[in-house]
Amino acid sequence: MELDRWFSLFGICLLGAMSPGPSLAVVLNAALGEGRRAGYSAAIAHGAAVGLYGLLTVAGLAVVIARSPALFNTLQIAGACYLLYLGIGILRHACAAKPVADSDPGGHSWALGGFLVACLNPKLAVFMLALFAQFLEPGDGPRQKAIMALTVGVTDACWYALVVSLVSYHRLPRQLGRGGALIDRLFGGFLVLVGATVLLRAVF
């Protein structure tokens, strides 16, 4: 894969990762609520799910998702329900007013959250199809396709890991103090709103 073509792919992937949405809310909440380890776990797992969609795209399987209304809607509904589950859980955590210092630093559940919030988003399949169509050429072999899939996943994971590093700088979560509950309410409310909106659109 030519370097200029790769840089173009990287730039688009980075801009896509930087766009705010439920994924950013999940990663930020993991970092601010449970610590840097949880944030990194969510970031890496999210990147792995994005990379998985990249692999599905180069393998031709993403077309099945994008062109099958039943499968697309099923994934959308599952994703919306998961966002609602996450949002309600975060809101309950905020109402309990659990101190950040006493929270469990483990990142396994947040890794699952980061993976599922991306994996249950079928719009990623549509995005990957549109993206890769601009860069795949008839003569590209497995190596070039693997590089493209790896690029989208690693770029996504690195961006969110950078976000985690920035918000964790100088122990920002502990400095938030009582503001942590307010941030939890904002993140939780946002996820519930997005989940409810996606669910209503998918059902009706």
Secondary structure, DSSP 8 states (H G I E B T S, - for coil): --HHHHHHHHHHHHHHHHS-SHHHHHHHHHHHHH-HHHHHHHHHHHHHHHHHHHHHHHTT-HHHHHH-HHHHHHHHHHHHHHHHHHHHHHHHHHHHT--GGGS----HHHHHHHHHHHHT-THHHHHHHHHHHHH--TT--HHHHHHHHHHHHHHHHHHHHHHHHHHTGGGHHHHHTTHHHHHHHHHHHHHHHHHHHHHHHHH-
